[in-house]
């Protein structure tokens, strides 16, 4: 099955079966969409949509993730430059960098060449790196992260809390954002899940980092995270991943009224409980 998927994925990249979707990230204070996460999708000619949980691990294990990652970056640049022509040049796009990509010795040089050749402003790009990838050989990776940061891009630690970060290293990494894993968000109705999220938010505040929570699906999760000061919000509660042509309309959407309504309802409920 893996060999079959490997060959089909190779054909998919040749036959332009891969597509990008963009999921909005909402500022919890203003309700404005301030960034988008780029997500790759595979529309198979006979099997329909293939889950990323199926093909991304195969791409990682076979090394195809390098070519796939380069394709994603090229598509992001193409879409961003088009949106710029519409005057929509104020939001960031977040791109996942796989561990195999991050371990490439020349990654900073490749990103520098990409920015130069594509014309994408560095400030429009945020690279999401997994916690386990940056902690592997942390001393070496500090220099790599600093080289990336020097290009002007933002750096985020994806799925924070699922690995084994050393706090002594975390404060030395030149990162901008911690991303709370959706698994912790889905467990917010448990004492353990809430405690972990509270700890991440407190840590980020101390280190002056942005925090984004992904996987928000209901009003309870939204109210809890906003009440605790989470900066950015992402999940099906706001929108499912969008086609590139739907991004301009989403950028005109403001969720402040929706957020304030949810917060107000929670406060009223807490007052009744008291």
Long-range contacts (C-beta under 8 A, 24 or more apart in sequence): 2-58, 2-61, 5-54, 5-55, 5-58, 6-58, 6-62, 6-64, 8-44, 9-42, 9-55, 9-58, 9-59, 9-64, 10-64, 12-42, 12-44, 13-64, 13-67, 13-68, 13-71, 17-42, 17-43, 17-44, 17-45, 18-42, 18-43, 18-68, 18-71, 19-43, 19-243, 20-72, 20-75, 20-76, 20-79, 20-244, 21-241, 21-242, 21-243, 22-79, 22-93, 22-241, 22-242, 22-244, 22-247, 23-234, 23-239, 23-240, 23-241, 23-242, 24-234, 24-238, 24-239, 24-242, 24-250, 24-251, 24-253, 25-94, 25-212, 25-232, 25-233, 25-234, 26-232, 26-233, 26-234, 26-238, 26-255, 26-259, 27-231, 27-232, 28-225, 28-226, 28-229, 28-230, 28-231, 28-232, 28-233, 28-259, 29-231, 30-254, 30-256, 31-254, 31-255, 31-256, 31-257, 31-258, 31-259, 31-260, 32-254, 32-255, 32-256, 33-91, 33-250, 33-251, 33-253, 33-255, 34-91, 34-92, 34-232, 35-91, 35-92, 35-93, 35-94, 35-126, 35-232, 36-91, 36-92, 36-93, 36-94, 36-247, 37-93, 37-94, 37-96, 37-128, 37-214, 37-234, 38-72, 38-75, 38-76, 38-93, 38-94, 38-95, 38-96, 39-241, 40-68, 40-72, 41-241, 56-98, 59-98, 60-98, 60-99, 60-100, 63-100, 65-98, 65-100, 65-101, 66-100, 66-101, 66-104, 69-97, 69-98, 69-101, 72-96, 73-114, 73-118, 74-114, 74-118, 76-120, 76-125, 77-114, 77-118, 77-119, 77-120, 79-244, 79-247, 80-120, 80-124, 81-118, 81-119, 81-120, 82-244, 83-247, 83-248, 86-248, 88-247, 88-248, 88-251, 89-121, 89-124, 91-124, 91-251, 92-123, 92-124, 92-125, 92-126, 92-154, 93-124, 93-125, 93-126, 94-126, 94-127, 94-128, 94-156, 95-125, 95-126, 95-127, 95-128, 96-128, 96-158, 97-127, 97-128, 97-129, 97-133, 98-130, 98-133, 99-130, 99-132, 99-133, 99-136, 102-129, 102-130, 102-133, 102-134, 102-141, 102-144, 103-133, 103-136, 107-144, 107-148, 108-144, 108-147, 108-148, 108-151, 111-148, 111-151, 111-153, 112-151, 115-151, 115-153, 121-152, 122-151, 122-152, 122-153, 123-152, 123-153, 123-154, 125-153, 125-154, 126-153, 126-154, 126-155, 126-156, 126-176, 126-177, 127-153, 127-154, 127-155, 127-156, 128-156, 128-157, 128-158, 128-179, 129-155, 129-156, 129-157, 129-158, 130-157, 130-158, 130-159, 130-163, 131-157, 131-158, 131-159, 131-160, 131-161, 131-162, 131-163, 131-164, 131-165, 132-162, 132-163, 132-164, 134-173, 135-163, 135-164, 135-165, 135-166, 135-169, 138-166, 138-169, 141-173, 142-169, 142-172, 142-173, 145-173, 145-174, 145-175, 146-174, 149-174, 156-212, 160-200, 161-196, 161-200, 167-203, 170-203, 170-207, 171-207, 175-209, 176-209, 176-210, 177-209, 177-210, 177-211, 177-212, 177-232, 178-203, 178-204, 178-209, 178-210, 178-211, 178-212, 179-211, 179-212, 179-213, 179-214, 180-211, 180-212, 180-213, 180-214, 180-230, 181-214, 181-215, 182-214, 182-215, 182-235, 183-215, 185-213, 185-214, 185-215, 185-216, 185-221, 185-225, 185-235, 186-215, 186-217, 186-221, 188-220, 188-221, 188-224, 188-225, 189-220, 194-224, 197-224, 197-225, 197-228, 198-228, 201-228, 201-229, 201-230, 205-229, 219-262, 219-265, 219-266, 220-266, 222-259, 222-262, 223-262, 223-263, 223-265, 223-266, 226-259, 226-262, 226-263, 227-263, 227-266
